[in-house]
Amino acid sequence: MEGVVKSKYRAVVIGASSGGLKALKTILSVLPGDFALPVIIVVHRHPNADGYMEESLDHKCTLSVKQVDEKEKIQNGVVYIGPPNYHVLIEDTRIFSLSVEEAVNYARPSIDVLFESAADVYGPELVGVVLTGNNDDGVRGLQRIKRRGGLTVVQTPETAEAESMPKAAIAAVDPDHVLPLKEIGPFLNGLSIFNIQ
């Protein structure tokens, strides 16, 4: 289609811990049904957690929200949530792989594991977002996204329910954007839109 430039990005990865569900509702509720990218999310939660998070987000979101399945092909316009007690990785063929390897930063799923594998696959076509949380999970992964030429975004600590994770990311990564929670959804939407020239 002449005059249309596709978004340079191909995927969004988001990591959150304490306060993550509320933050994700704020972000996902403003993404339109024609949002053009997959959104892949890891949130620290209890190993025996049920499907409440997926159901709760699905009700707030016009996009389809589902839990990651092993060997599932990543589709545009779908919100994927990492299952409790499994690391989420992305393979070169852009399908998911689940792992029960050791916890990283006391967490499984680990934000770093998702971010690092996604950075290796998507390179400069990846957007990484670190939200509210109590530790520094996500720092190493966000560093790799930045090294691979991807876009790095961190929630302003002042708008986070738990500020340790955003503060650690800001200190270690020098992210491309540090945004209040309410601005992250509209910002992501702007990245996915096809621009008419």
N, C-alpha and C positions, 0 to 999 in steps of 0.2 A: 504494500500500500504506500503510494508515494507521499512524502512529507511526514511520515510517522517514524519516530525514533523510539525503539523499544528501550525499556529500562536497562541500564548496564548491570543491574543486580539480578541474581537468580535464586537467592534464598535468604531468609532471615533466621538467625538462631538467637534465642533468648534464654538467659539463666536467671533464676530467682531462688530465694530461700524464704526466711521469715517475712511474712507480709506479702508473699508472692501472689497468692490467689487474688487478693484485692487489687494489686497493681496490674495483674494480667487482665482482669475484668475491665479496668479503665482503658487499657490499650486496645484490647480486642474489640470492645464495643463500638469503637469508631472506625474500624476497618470495614470497607464496603464489601458487598457480595461479589464484586468483580475484582477484588484485590488479586494482583497478578503473580504473587510469589508464594511459595510454601513458607510456613512459619513453624519452626521446630523448637520446642520448649522443653527445658529440664528444670524441674522444681524439686528441691529437697523435701521429701516427705517420708512418713513412716513406711517401713518395708511392707507392712500388711495393709496399706491404705486401699480403700475401695475406689470405685469410679466416681466419687462425688465431685472431684475437681473437673474431670472431663464433662460431666453432666452440667455442672454449674457454669462452666465457660461456654458450653454449647448453647445454653439459654441466653447468654449475653451477646452472642456473636452471630453475625449473618453468615459467616463462613462455616464450613463443616469442621467440627472439632472431634478428634479421635485419638486413642492411644496408639503409640507406635507398635507395629507388628514386625516380627522377625522377617527379613528378606522382602519387606514391602517396598515397592517403587514409590519414590517421592513425587507427589503431584502438586502442581501449582494450585493456589487458592484453598489449600487445606491447612488447618492448624493441627500439628502433631504434638502430643504430650508424651514425654518419656515415662514408661511404666515404673512403678515403685520397685526398688531393689535390683534394677538392671541398668548398666551403663548403656547409653545410646551412641552408636557410631554410624558414620556414613561411609559407605564403600565407594570405590572409584566409579562404579556403574550407577551411582546415585540411588542406591537402595539402602535400607536400614539394616544394621546388624546389632543384636543385643548381646551383652556380655555380663557374666557374673564374676568377673575378675575382682581383685581386692578393691575396697573402698578407696577413693582418692579424696584427700582433705576430709576424711571421716564421712564421706558421702557416696552413696550409690543409689541413684545415678549421680554422676559428677558433671558439673557444668564444663570443667576443663576438658574432659574426655570428648564430649560432644563438640565443643568449639574447635579443639585441635584437629579432629578428624574432618570437620566441615571446612576448616581453613585449607587443609591439604587438598580437598576435592574441588572446592569452588574458587579458591584464590581471591582475586580482586572482585569477583562477582558476589561476595558474601557480605552480609550486614550482621554484626554481632552486637547484642544489647545485654548489658548487665544491669539488673534491677536490685531492689531491696534484699538485704540478707545479712547474716551475722558473722560470716567468716571471709576468707579471701578466695573462695572457689570462684573460678571464672577469670582470674587475673592472668594465669599462664595461657589460657585459651584465647583471651582477648589480645594478648601480646602476639600470639601466632597469627591471628586474623590480621592484625596491623602489619606484621612483617610480610605477609602474603599479599598485601595491597588492598585488603578489604576495608570496609567502613566500620568504625568502632563508635558505639554510643553507650553512655552511662547515665543512669538516672541521677539527678541532683540529690546529694545526701539529705538535704533539707526536706525533700518530699518523700523520702523513704521511711517506711516503718522501722526498718533496721538499717543503719547507715554504714556499718562496717564494710560490707561488700562493695558498695559504690565508692566509698573512700579509698579502699585498697586499689580498686581498678583505676581511679583517677590518678593516684600517686604513682602507680607502676607503669601505666600505659600511655598517659597523655592522650586521652581519646579524642577523636575528631569532633564529637559533639557531647556536651553534658547538658541534659535537658530535664526540665521539670516533668514529672510523671504525665501530666495532662497533655504535654506537647509531643510525647513520643509517638502515640498512635497517628496523629495527623502527619508527623514527619515521615513515618514509615509509608503511609499512604502516598505521600508525594513522591517517594522513591519508586513506587511500583507503577505509577501512571505513565501511559504512553504519551509522549509529547508531540503535539502537532507543530510542524515548522513551516 
